[in-house]
Structure formats: structure tokens, C-alpha cells
Amino acid sequence: MTTTIIALTLIVGVLTFAAGAFLASEIATRILRRREREISEERKRLNAAWKYLREVYGVRKPGAKTRR
């Protein structure tokens, strides 16, 4: 009887841990996807701004080499 209770307790504990780990990984994946989307949008805005500055004012990005 005691062995059965211990075994069931361990099984429930393992299942609970597995469910928690799965849930944590799903949440982490959603957060990373959201951050990747935000970074992608920010990169698009920055590229558009540099393109505008380059076309209108002839500004070059820092560290860009000049053509000879």
C-alpha cells in the first residue's frame, strides 16, 4: 500500500514537472517570436531612415568606406 502511494506520488510529480516544463517552453517561444518581430520592424524603420538620409542628404552610415 505504501509503495503504491509513493509510486503514484512520483508519477504525478513527474507528469506535473513535464507539463510545467512544456508550458514554460511555449511561453519562452512566444516571447522570443514577439521580440524577433519587434526587432525586424525596428530594423525596417532604421533601414528606411538611412535610405532617406542617403538619398536626400548624401549621408553615409558610420564606418562605411568611400568608393574610389
LINBELMO-V267178 format. One record per residue. N is the residue number from 1. RES is the residue in one small letter. PHI is phi in degrees with one decimal (none if undefined). PSI is psi as a letter, one per 40 degrees, with the letter a starting at -180 (* if undefined). Layout:
<<N,RES,PHI,PSI> <N,RES,PHI,PSI>>
This chain:
<<1,m,none,d> <2,t,-63.0,d> <3,t,-63.0,d> <4,t,-64.2,d> <5,i,-64.2,d> <6,i,-63.2,d> <7,a,-62.7,d> <8,l,-64.2,d> <9,t,-62.5,d> <10,l,-64.8,d> <11,i,-63.1,d> <12,v,-63.2,d> <13,g,-62.7,d> <14,v,-64.5,d> <15,l,-64.1,d> <16,t,-64.5,d> <17,f,-62.2,d> <18,a,-63.2,d> <19,a,-64.8,d> <20,g,-64.3,d> <21,a,-64.4,d> <22,f,-63.0,d> <23,l,-62.4,d> <24,a,-62.6,d> <25,s,-67.8,d> <26,e,-64.8,d> <27,i,-64.2,d> <28,a,-61.8,d> <29,t,-63.0,d> <30,r,-63.6,d> <31,i,-63.3,d> <32,l,-63.7,d> <33,r,-63.4,d> <34,r,-63.6,d> <35,r,-65.7,d> <36,e,-62.0,d> <37,r,-63.5,d> <38,e,-63.5,d> <39,i,-64.7,d> <40,s,-62.4,d> <41,e,-65.2,d> <42,e,-64.1,d> <43,r,-62.7,d> <44,k,-61.5,d> <45,r,-63.6,d> <46,l,-65.5,d> <47,n,-63.1,d> <48,a,-64.7,d> <49,a,-65.7,d> <50,w,-63.2,d> <51,k,-61.8,d> <52,y,-62.4,d> <53,l,-61.8,d> <54,r,-67.3,d> <55,e,-70.7,d> <56,v,-83.8,d> <57,y,-112.2,e> <58,g,73.4,f> <59,v,-75.4,i> <60,r,-108.6,i> <61,k,-66.9,i> <62,p,-58.7,h> <63,g,86.2,e> <64,a,-75.8,h> <65,k,-81.5,i> <66,t,-83.6,i> <67,r,-82.1,i> <68,r,-115.8,*>>
